Amino acid sequence: MKIFVGNLDFNAAESSIRSLFERYGQVEQVNVVTDRDTGRSRGFAFVEMPDSAQANQAIKALNGSDLDGRALNVNEARPKPESGGGYSRGGNQRQRSRW
């Protein structure tokens, strides 16, 4: 199960997040999301746990808990929405003349 972990301190390390979740079971992967331009943390991460019962227990226990002085937002990750790739013009999709 993939878990979203939000409201992280920008200096939160993968190892501290992993050890927090390992109290509840096996952790397959921790991915701290970083800004592609600066490499700085964006303040959230994803944790993958193979056992959904353990993952749900971790979510219950850790949502609202404190890590580095910040109350964590922990819940099951939602799938990324499908996008059309690029900008939507919205409304009527027929071609418009350019002057």
N, C-alpha and C positions, 0 to 999 in steps of 0.2 A: 504494500500500500504506500502511496506517495502522500507525504504530509507537507503542508505549507507552514512555514514558521516565519511570522512577520513581527515587525517592531524590534528588530535586532539592533543592537549597538553597531555602528559602522565598523568598529574594530573587532567584532565577534569573530572568533576563530573557528574553523571547521572542527578542530579537536574538542573545543568546549561544548559545541552543539552535539557532537557525537557522544561524548561522555554523559551528557544530560539525558539523551534518548536511550542509551545503552542500559540505563537503570531499569528499563521496561522491556527489554528484549534485544534481539539481534538487529543491528543496523547494517544494511547493505551499502548505502551510499549517503553522503551529505554533500550538497551542492550549494555553496554560498554564491548568490547571484551578484555579479559585479558589472559595473558600467564598462562597456566595451572601449570607450575612449580613454577613461582615466584609470581603469582597473580597480577603482574603489568600490567597496561593498555598496549595494543598493538598499541594504537594511532588511533583506529577507533571504530565506534559504528554503531548500527542499530536502527532506529526509525520506529515505526509502527503507521501509521495514517489511520483510517477507511475510511475517505473521500478522494478519489483520486484527486479531484479538489483542495482541500486544500493542499494535499501532493505535487501536482505539483506546486502550488503557493509557498510553502515553499522551494522547490528545486530551483526554479527560483530566489527567493529572497536571499537564503542563500549560494548558490554556489559561492565561492570566497570571502564571507564575513569573517570578522575577529572575532575569539573567542580566548581569552587569548593570543593575539599576533600572531596567526597563521591563514593563509587563508584556510578556509574549502573547502574540495572537497565533494560536496553534489550531489548525483544523485540516480536514482531509482536502488535499489539493484537487481543484476542479480541472478538467481537461482544458487545454488552451483552445479558445474559440477558433473555428475555421475562418480564415480571412481570404478575401479575394485577391490579396497581394497588391498592395498599392492603395491609392486613394479612391474613394467612391465619389462619384459625381452626385449621387442621390437623385431622387425624382425620376424624370423621364430620361431614358438612356439613349435616345436617338441622337445622332450627330447634329451639332449646331454649327452654323456657318461662323467663320472667323472674320467678320467685317465684310 
